[in-house]
């Protein structure tokens, strides 16, 4: 079985999905055209935690990219 090459976009999408699944218990970020599947009640503190995690992930990615030639 051939490995798929990981692109920065694929890595970003995987990270976003991972945060959504862990913080909001959301199965997928794909639109499913059903209100009960596409809309979620989320506590503001959960949103804040997810945004902080995403911000830190972006900052660490940017820092590591700045140190690479």
C-alpha positions as CSV (number, residue, x, y, z in Angstrom):
1,X,0.0,0.0,0.0
2,X,1.4,3.4,-1.0
3,X,1.6,6.2,1.5
4,X,-0.1,9.4,0.6
5,X,2.2,12.4,0.8
6,X,1.2,14.7,3.6
7,X,0.7,18.3,2.5
8,X,0.5,21.3,4.8
9,X,-3.1,21.7,3.9
10,X,-3.9,18.1,4.8
11,X,-2.1,18.5,8.1
12,X,-4.0,21.7,8.9
13,X,-7.3,20.0,8.1
14,X,-6.4,17.0,10.2
15,X,-5.5,19.3,13.1
16,X,-8.7,21.3,12.9
17,X,-10.8,18.1,12.8
18,X,-8.9,16.7,15.8
19,X,-9.6,19.9,17.8
20,X,-13.3,19.8,16.9
21,X,-13.6,16.1,17.8
22,X,-11.8,16.5,21.1
23,X,-13.3,19.8,22.2
24,X,-16.8,19.7,20.8
25,X,-17.4,15.9,20.3
26,X,-18.2,16.6,16.6
27,X,-17.9,13.6,14.4
28,X,-17.1,15.4,11.2
29,X,-16.8,19.0,9.8
30,X,-18.4,18.1,6.5
31,X,-21.8,19.6,5.8
32,X,-24.5,16.9,6.1
33,X,-27.6,19.1,5.3
34,X,-29.4,18.2,8.5
35,X,-29.8,20.7,11.2
36,X,-29.4,18.2,14.0
37,X,-26.0,17.1,12.4
38,X,-24.8,20.5,11.2
39,X,-25.6,22.7,14.2
40,X,-24.2,22.1,17.7
41,X,-24.7,23.7,21.1
42,X,-21.3,24.6,22.4
43,X,-20.3,26.2,25.7
44,X,-18.3,29.4,25.4
45,X,-15.5,28.0,27.5
46,X,-15.2,25.1,25.1
47,X,-15.0,27.5,22.1
48,X,-12.3,29.5,24.0
49,X,-10.3,26.4,24.7
50,X,-10.5,25.3,21.1
51,X,-9.4,28.7,19.8
52,X,-6.5,28.9,22.2
53,X,-5.4,25.4,21.2
54,X,-5.6,26.3,17.5
55,X,-3.8,29.6,18.1
56,X,-0.9,27.8,19.9
57,X,-0.8,25.2,17.2
58,X,-0.4,27.9,14.6
59,X,2.2,29.7,16.6
60,X,4.3,26.6,17.1
61,X,4.0,25.8,13.4
62,X,5.0,29.3,12.4
63,X,8.0,29.2,14.8
64,X,9.2,25.8,13.5
65,X,8.8,27.1,9.9
66,X,10.8,30.2,10.7
67,X,13.8,28.1,11.9
68,X,13.9,25.9,8.8
69,X,15.8,27.2,5.7
